[in-house]
Amino acid sequence: MRSRALALPMAAVLALSACTGALSDTGSLLGRDTLRIGVKADQPGLGLRGPSGEFTGFDVDVALDIAERLGVEPADVEFVEVTSAEREEALREGRVDMVVATYSITPARKTEVTFAGPYYVAHQDILVRADERSIDDVRDLAGRRLCQGEGSNSATRVIGERGVAARLIEAPTYSECVTMLEEGEVDAVSTDDLILAGFLLRSRDAFRIVNAPFTDEKYGVGVAEGDLSGCEAVNRAITDMYQDGTAEALLRMWFGDTGLDLVTSVPQFEGCS
Amino acid sequence: MTAEAPPRPDRPTARSRAAERARRAAGRTTVRVWTLTAACLVGIAVLFAVTTGAIAQARDGFQVIGHGAGPKVAATADLYFALSDMDAQVANVLLMGDEHDLGAGREEALRRYEQRRDDADSALLHAAQLAEGDDAEQENVRAVLDGLGDYEQLVAEARLLNDEAGGGAGQPPAAVVDRYREATDLMRLELLPKAYNLTLESGATVRATYEDRRSATRLGPVWVALSGAAAAGALIALQLYLSARFRRRYNPALVVATAGVVGLVGLATLMLDDQAQQLRTAKEDGLDSVLALSRARAISTNMNADQSRWLLDPERADTYAQGFLEDAQTVLYVEDAAGEVPGDLAGYGAEVDDAVTERGGYRGRMLGFLGEEVRDAPLAGQAAAQQEVLRAYDGFLRADRDMRLIAESGREREAVSAHMGGAGSVEDAFDRYEEALIELTDLHRDTFDEAVRAGDDGAAGWDVLLPAACLAFAVLVLAGVRPRLAEYR
């Protein structure tokens, strides 16, 4: 009789402890058998979808490596295209477990998403035609035609913040900017160096990266807001990735021939919060 | 026991049958009393075990947060600070050239460099202890240690070249700048990130332990209350059975034992609840803020170093100005009412000016270490200390703008002087900001210490009280049932 009287409250306590346990793990990246990872589909060298639907690029390889270190085999990783505008929503709605998509960590975004990493600190830089000799840093853009993709503010950083009087020309995408650069319709394209390096791979001999970095873009791994243990595990994976040389190998494999100065030691993490 | 006598071979008489029935009834009663008594004793034993366990878990939480990893993590946060200050002092020494009395003077800069070197060593020692059993972290500690050796070598070479060249303040020769570039790149791109990640990782370990202990300490009182209810239930059942069977209203010993169990459980749950509260306070109002503010101080020191680098190496001025702005946004991120983020130092400074002077009425957004820390102020004196930090930070940024204007007008020597020389200089404003920051940090450190002390004190005495009380309850139960059982002897 005593044991039956106890059974009910015991069950309540067990349920309670199960609840509090579950609360802290809700939506965590850890302990999954499969992972859905959001990547870009139109960013050569970083995240690009091929004709048969497979994704390739530095971000894709980084994502696969992190997943493997979290115990998820490449075969169990599903890649999902995310555009820049929908990354927060995709995480919030649980459409993806993780985002690795040239996703710059900013304090404002940190209020909506928990960021592991950065796994790389990219910098805004300048892409010019290979035969261009008179552009060596951002100030040399004065009076030159600078192309900016729609919805981006890379030119503001040159013209507004650095007071360099470049002539702004807008194109729908950076891909089109690069085409215009090749055809001589603009003189320079400025955005994240890894993105420029990816475009440069399209026609290696046509372009040159100036190597005059002037901002920090901390590429982070977005996880569901509040998934601190998942975030910390991703940071450990990134640490290992740099310590065993995988990160350097991936950077060299994707961007080694682009003339870009690559940093191959582990970046300063943002901290999970 | 007395349950059944062996059956007699001859046919029982009516009288002996009645006696037999009475004996059997008496036997049943004895068994029930003993069973209930045993249930009471088991209940008290379980209560003892559960409460002991809950107290041990609460103590364990305080052990980790209050005395173990918690303080050590706070110490590793100083690693980044020490390293960036080393680099700042080196840049200052090189900037002074042969004008050894600029600002606080060359001797003072060198003394601070050595001091920070020692601080870095002891912080690394803490980090190494925290990293025990974690290969990746140990590798990180080793990398910082090795890198620090290389860094010191490069610094020694740069200083030697600088001393040989002589020359006034603000124009170190190219060879010196080249060597310093190597040193500062090693520091900025390799050592500082690794040092910062070490702090983060040990912070993550403490967080995980805390989460783990916290759910345990929150459930502790629940388990104690439940086992107390079970013990009290058994006592009441025994009481009821005895009063029905022996037609007595109550059994004084059992009443005292029951009241004692209820009282003990009440005290224990209150105490455990208070422990859980204190642990939460120690972690969330104490340690978390101490860590965030230590990181703010460390990153601010790197801003200060970026000013010296900026003066020392004009060719890389853009990079260092950018680094300064990035760090500034990490320390205090401001975004105007329209959601625009200032992208240059002048815009940033103006926005911080607005945010600090309008404080309550500011319509933009403040984030970053300081922005998050000044959001609310539950502690006494906290609001004033926070406002002082913001004001001093604003003052530091204003001194920075003045210094940059002087440098950009081509007066290098004057700029170096505005950077390091006495009242009104950048260094002076930075010291004031740092002091305000330390004061606010101390406020949280005190909160942490008080909560840990309250936690330690709260559980004191229970090592004696708990076993003594439970033993007394057991004795009372036995004393209560003994006279009843004696009636059947």
Interface residues (C-beta under 8 A of the other chain):
Chain A: R2 A5 L6 P9 M10 V13 L16 S17 T20 G21 S24 T106 P107 A108 K110 T111 D137 V138 T156 R157 G160 E161 R162 P213 F214 T215 D216 L228 S229 E232 N235 R236 T239 D240 Q243 V263 S265 V266 P267 Q268 F269 G271 C272
Chain B: A39 A136 E139 N140 L189 E190 L192 P193 K194 Y196 N197 L200 E201 G203 A204 R207 A208 E211 S215 R218 L219 V222 W223 L226 A229 A230 G233 A234 A237 R295 D318 T319 Q322 G323 E326 Q329 T330 Y333 E335 G339 V341 G343 D344 G347 R365 L367 G368 G371
